Amino acid sequence: MSPITSKELFDRIQSGENLNLLDVREEIEYHTYNIGGKNLPLQKIEANISKLSYNKTDEIIVICKIGLRSETATAILQQQGFINARNLTGGIIGLQKLKQ
């Protein structure tokens, strides 16, 4: 599945769409600033993937600070059969720039 841009996600959030967001930053980063969704740090994702309540066909938008950890997490999810996992390119930083 192709990545999602900050602009596309921003527009979908603004429209009120119900999205499956998976934030793979560390807990302290998540609690400092987040846009909602579940927090499951990248280093814990493989051990806890069975605890995710998503269907393997759900669109899951994976987010982090700039898009690198989420890219790794997206690949892990896809390898585990989550066929519609999408990386947010530009991460939270990209979204924050749009809000200014």
Backbone as CSV, one residue per row, in Angstrom:
resi,resn,N_x,N_y,N_z,CA_x,CA_y,CA_z,C_x,C_y,C_z
1,MET,0.863,-1.184,0.000,0.000,0.000,0.000,0.898,1.232,0.000
2,SER,0.492,2.227,-0.742,1.312,3.434,-0.864,1.265,4.271,0.423
3,PRO,2.319,5.045,0.668,2.328,5.930,1.842,1.226,6.983,1.736
4,ILE,0.978,7.650,2.837,0.012,8.741,2.863,0.778,10.022,3.188
5,THR,0.442,11.097,2.515,1.128,12.370,2.752,0.501,13.091,3.947
6,SER,1.264,14.009,4.506,0.760,14.822,5.614,-0.494,15.578,5.191
7,LYS,-0.485,16.115,3.984,-1.638,16.893,3.488,-2.880,16.013,3.371
8,GLU,-2.723,14.802,2.831,-3.870,13.906,2.689,-4.445,13.540,4.060
9,LEU,-3.571,13.214,5.012,-4.054,12.862,6.355,-4.694,14.065,7.024
10,PHE,-4.077,15.225,6.912,-4.621,16.455,7.493,-6.043,16.698,6.989
11,ASP,-6.221,16.583,5.676,-7.549,16.803,5.084,-8.565,15.777,5.586
12,ARG,-8.132,14.533,5.726,-9.041,13.487,6.208,-9.409,13.700,7.671
13,ILE,-8.477,14.155,8.476,-8.766,14.468,9.880,-9.736,15.638,9.953
14,GLN,-9.481,16.672,9.144,-10.338,17.857,9.136,-11.772,17.523,8.728
15,SER,-11.927,16.528,7.857,-13.268,16.152,7.398,-14.011,15.313,8.436
16,GLY,-13.319,14.944,9.517,-13.966,14.177,10.572,-13.970,12.677,10.345
17,GLU,-13.198,12.228,9.379,-13.155,10.804,9.065,-12.612,10.006,10.261
18,ASN,-13.201,8.846,10.500,-12.742,7.956,11.561,-11.584,7.125,11.016
19,LEU,-10.396,7.331,11.575,-9.191,6.701,11.037,-8.552,5.766,12.055
20,ASN,-7.879,4.738,11.565,-7.088,3.850,12.406,-5.662,4.376,12.419
21,LEU,-5.292,5.057,13.502,-3.959,5.637,13.624,-3.144,4.806,14.603
22,LEU,-1.938,4.466,14.201,-1.015,3.735,15.065,0.257,4.563,15.197
23,ASP,0.475,5.094,16.386,1.625,5.959,16.664,2.729,5.090,17.255
24,VAL,3.869,4.996,16.553,4.946,4.102,16.979,6.092,4.843,17.679
25,ARG,5.837,6.067,18.126,6.831,6.791,18.902,6.854,6.243,20.336
26,GLU,7.877,6.624,21.082,7.957,6.227,22.482,6.825,6.901,23.266
27,GLU,6.452,6.300,24.396,5.326,6.806,25.184,5.492,8.273,25.580
28,ILE,6.682,8.680,25.961,6.905,10.073,26.368,6.650,11.030,25.204
29,GLU,7.038,10.634,24.000,6.780,11.462,22.816,5.276,11.551,22.554
30,TYR,4.604,10.405,22.669,3.165,10.336,22.429,2.411,11.231,23.416
31,HIS,2.797,11.163,24.687,2.091,11.947,25.705,2.419,13.434,25.630
32,THR,3.550,13.782,25.033,3.911,15.179,24.862,3.032,15.833,23.794
33,TYR,2.807,15.116,22.687,1.945,15.618,21.605,1.500,14.444,20.756
34,ASN,0.185,14.340,20.532,-0.310,13.290,19.645,-1.595,13.736,18.967
35,ILE,-1.967,12.998,17.940,-3.210,13.299,17.208,-4.235,12.200,17.433
36,GLY,-4.031,11.429,18.482,-4.942,10.337,18.783,-4.395,9.017,18.263
37,GLY,-5.236,8.036,18.265,-4.818,6.714,17.820,-4.161,5.930,18.937
38,LYS,-3.717,4.744,18.599,-3.064,3.867,19.559,-1.574,4.155,19.579
39,ASN,-0.987,4.006,20.757,0.460,4.169,20.893,1.069,2.798,21.155
40,LEU,1.913,2.373,20.231,2.661,1.124,20.376,4.057,1.385,19.829
41,PRO,5.027,1.658,20.726,6.375,1.985,20.262,6.955,0.920,19.337
42,LEU,7.728,1.378,18.376,8.308,0.501,17.360,9.018,-0.701,17.979
43,GLN,9.801,-0.478,19.022,10.568,-1.578,19.596,9.685,-2.658,20.224
44,LYS,8.409,-2.349,20.457,7.494,-3.316,21.061,6.510,-3.910,20.059
45,ILE,6.560,-3.460,18.813,5.509,-3.818,17.861,5.477,-5.312,17.530
46,GLU,6.630,-5.905,17.284,6.627,-7.316,16.904,6.098,-8.201,18.026
47,ALA,6.464,-7.904,19.258,6.023,-8.710,20.399,4.536,-8.529,20.705
48,ASN,3.980,-7.411,20.271,2.594,-7.091,20.626,1.645,-7.022,19.433
49,ILE,2.097,-7.449,18.278,1.281,-7.310,17.067,-0.049,-8.069,17.180
50,SER,-0.050,-9.166,17.912,-1.278,-9.945,18.068,-2.312,-9.228,18.938
51,LYS,-1.879,-8.219,19.691,-2.789,-7.473,20.556,-3.487,-6.329,19.836
52,LEU,-3.063,-6.043,18.607,-3.715,-4.980,17.840,-5.126,-5.435,17.476
53,SER,-6.071,-4.535,17.622,-7.469,-4.897,17.369,-7.920,-4.568,15.947
54,TYR,-6.970,-4.458,15.036,-7.307,-4.162,13.651,-7.524,-5.453,12.880
55,ASN,-8.371,-5.376,11.875,-8.494,-6.482,10.927,-7.339,-6.362,9.940
56,LYS,-6.955,-7.477,9.362,-5.818,-7.465,8.435,-6.114,-6.651,7.169
57,THR,-7.389,-6.353,6.909,-7.747,-5.568,5.722,-8.026,-4.099,6.041
58,ASP,-8.001,-3.711,7.315,-8.240,-2.315,7.692,-7.108,-1.420,7.200
59,GLU,-7.458,-0.205,6.826,-6.417,0.784,6.570,-5.872,1.220,7.930
60,ILE,-4.569,1.104,8.086,-3.899,1.528,9.312,-2.858,2.565,8.913
61,ILE,-2.981,3.760,9.464,-2.028,4.818,9.165,-1.016,4.848,10.310
62,VAL,0.232,4.566,9.961,1.297,4.442,10.950,2.079,5.748,10.987
63,ILE,2.203,6.306,12.205,2.819,7.617,12.344,3.948,7.613,13.373
64,CYS,4.902,8.512,13.161,5.976,8.767,14.123,6.363,10.233,13.974
65,LYS,7.552,10.586,14.402,7.944,11.995,14.359,8.183,12.490,12.940
66,ILE,9.007,11.759,12.150,9.318,12.236,10.801,9.055,11.213,9.699
67,GLY,8.646,10.008,10.072,8.295,9.016,9.055,9.252,7.849,8.907
68,LEU,10.333,7.809,9.691,11.293,6.711,9.560,10.897,5.489,10.378
69,ARG,10.590,5.690,11.655,10.143,4.558,12.484,8.838,3.994,11.959
70,SER,7.957,4.870,11.512,6.675,4.401,10.993,6.849,3.619,9.695
71,GLU,7.862,3.970,8.918,8.140,3.217,7.696,8.554,1.782,8.052
72,THR,9.389,1.640,9.066,9.801,0.320,9.529,8.601,-0.454,10.075
73,ALA,7.801,0.215,10.902,6.620,-0.431,11.483,5.623,-0.852,10.402
74,THR,5.461,-0.024,9.386,4.555,-0.354,8.274,5.025,-1.631,7.585
75,ALA,6.316,-1.756,7.357,6.870,-2.958,6.724,6.619,-4.189,7.594
76,ILE,6.786,-4.053,8.899,6.527,-5.169,9.820,5.057,-5.574,9.750
77,LEU,4.183,-4.598,9.798,2.740,-4.888,9.719,2.393,-5.593,8.406
78,GLN,2.939,-5.097,7.314,2.655,-5.710,6.014,3.166,-7.145,5.959
79,GLN,4.341,-7.391,6.540,4.881,-8.755,6.580,3.988,-9.681,7.399
80,GLN,3.270,-9.112,8.370,2.365,-9.893,9.208,0.952,-9.982,8.612
81,GLY,0.781,-9.478,7.395,-0.494,-9.625,6.697,-1.438,-8.446,6.765
82,PHE,-1.026,-7.347,7.375,-1.863,-6.138,7.408,-1.643,-5.409,6.080
83,ILE,-2.456,-5.777,5.098,-2.193,-5.383,3.712,-2.424,-3.898,3.427
84,ASN,-3.157,-3.212,4.292,-3.449,-1.796,4.051,-2.769,-0.873,5.053
85,ALA,-1.629,-1.308,5.599,-0.846,-0.434,6.479,-0.160,0.618,5.612
86,ARG,-0.243,1.877,6.049,0.323,2.992,5.273,1.182,3.870,6.167
87,ASN,2.336,4.209,5.680,3.253,5.089,6.393,2.894,6.551,6.130
88,LEU,2.890,7.351,7.212,2.705,8.792,7.063,4.055,9.417,6.745
89,THR,4.241,9.844,5.504,5.493,10.499,5.130,5.533,11.882,5.772
90,GLY,6.673,12.220,6.334,6.815,13.515,6.993,6.401,13.498,8.452
91,GLY,5.699,12.462,8.870,5.328,12.270,10.269,4.549,13.406,10.897
92,ILE,4.583,13.409,12.228,3.898,14.425,13.025,4.427,15.823,12.678
93,ILE,5.715,15.919,12.404,6.311,17.215,12.043,5.623,17.778,10.800
94,GLY,5.389,16.930,9.799,4.711,17.369,8.581,3.297,17.862,8.852
95,LEU,2.589,17.182,9.751,1.241,17.614,10.108,1.265,18.955,10.848
96,GLN,2.210,19.105,11.763,2.300,20.347,12.520,2.572,21.538,11.616
97,LYS,3.353,21.344,10.578,3.651,22.427,9.633,2.380,22.880,8.921
98,LEU,1.459,21.948,8.647,0.220,22.294,7.965,-0.723,23.087,8.874
99,LYS,-0.605,22.889,10.167,-1.499,23.567,11.118,-1.089,25.004,11.394
100,GLN,0.106,25.394,10.949,0.588,26.747,11.215,-0.041,27.759,10.289
